[in-house]
């Protein structure tokens, strides 16, 4: 199993920036991708962005050009840099790890609120 701990959420004004971090521990050798999902009230959880071990990334169309997912393998940490934030980005953000031969690992979530 993998344990994931997020940090970095908070309140930010529209147009501002935030960086989320997620530290992984446990069976990290079984991870082949790490990334972020989000869930707004009354909506389904959706992919924000993910980075695969080989370095390739994929993003939701709604965040392309504004958000960047990166991974520091030495620190077993994945980051989500969020720029040009919009009120519709308000959600709980969850760290996700995809594992070989096992179900996904999830963090507990961190709240991001974009409001003036």
C-alpha positions in Angstrom: 0.0 0.0 0.0 0.9 3.6 -0.5 0.3 6.5 1.8 -0.2 9.9 0.3 -0.2 13.2 2.2 -1.2 16.5 0.5 -0.4 20.0 1.5 -0.6 23.5 0.1 -4.3 24.2 -0.3 -6.0 27.5 0.8 -7.8 30.6 -0.2 -6.6 32.6 -3.2 -8.0 35.4 -5.3 -8.9 34.9 -8.9 -5.8 35.1 -11.1 -3.6 34.0 -8.3 -1.4 30.9 -7.9 -1.0 28.0 -5.5 1.2 25.0 -5.4 0.1 21.7 -4.0 2.4 19.0 -2.8 1.9 15.3 -2.2 4.4 13.1 -0.5 4.2 9.3 -1.0 5.4 6.6 1.4 5.1 2.9 1.7 5.2 0.7 -1.4 6.5 3.5 -3.7 8.2 1.0 -6.0 4.8 -0.1 -7.2 3.8 3.4 -8.4 3.7 4.0 -12.1 1.9 7.3 -12.2 1.0 10.1 -9.8 -1.3 13.0 -10.2 -4.2 15.0 -9.0 -8.0 14.8 -9.1 -10.5 17.3 -7.8 -14.1 17.3 -6.7 -16.4 20.3 -6.4 -19.6 20.2 -4.3 -22.3 18.3 -6.2 -19.9 17.1 -8.9 -18.0 14.0 -9.7 -14.3 13.6 -9.0 -12.4 14.5 -12.2 -8.8 14.2 -13.4 -6.8 17.4 -13.2 -3.4 16.1 -14.3 -1.0 13.2 -14.0 2.6 12.3 -14.7 3.7 8.8 -15.6 7.0 7.3 -14.5 8.5 7.9 -18.0 7.8 11.6 -17.6 4.8 12.1 -19.9 1.9 14.1 -18.6 -1.8 14.5 -19.3 -4.2 17.2 -18.3 -7.9 18.0 -18.2 -8.7 20.5 -21.0 -10.0 22.9 -18.4 -6.6 23.4 -16.9 -4.2 23.1 -19.9 -1.8 26.0 -20.0 -2.6 27.0 -16.4 -1.7 24.0 -14.3 1.5 21.9 -14.3 2.1 18.5 -12.7 5.6 17.6 -11.8 7.3 14.8 -9.8 10.5 14.7 -7.8 11.4 11.0 -7.7 14.2 11.6 -5.1 11.6 13.0 -2.7 8.7 10.7 -3.8 6.7 13.9 -4.1 4.3 15.1 -6.8 3.4 18.8 -7.2 0.6 20.7 -8.8 1.5 24.3 -9.8 -1.8 26.2 -10.4 -1.6 29.6 -12.1 -4.3 32.0 -13.3 -6.8 30.4 -10.9 -10.5 30.8 -11.5 -13.5 30.5 -9.2 -14.5 27.3 -11.0 -11.2 25.7 -9.9 -12.6 25.7 -6.3 -12.7 22.1 -5.2 -11.1 19.6 -2.9 -7.9 18.4 -4.6 -6.9 14.7 -4.1 -3.5 13.2 -4.7 -3.6 9.9 -6.7 -1.1 7.2 -7.2 -1.6 4.4 -9.7 0.0 1.1 -8.7 1.0 -2.0 -10.5 -1.3 -4.9 -9.6 -3.3 -2.9 -7.0 -6.1 -0.4 -6.6 -5.2 3.3 -6.7 -3.9 5.1 -3.6 -5.6 8.4 -2.5 -4.7 11.2 -0.2 -7.3 12.7 2.1 -7.6 15.9 0.0 -6.8 19.5 0.4 -9.3 22.4 -0.2 -8.6 25.0 -2.8 -10.9 28.0 -2.8 -10.7 30.7 -5.4 -12.6 33.8 -4.4 -12.3 37.5 -4.1 
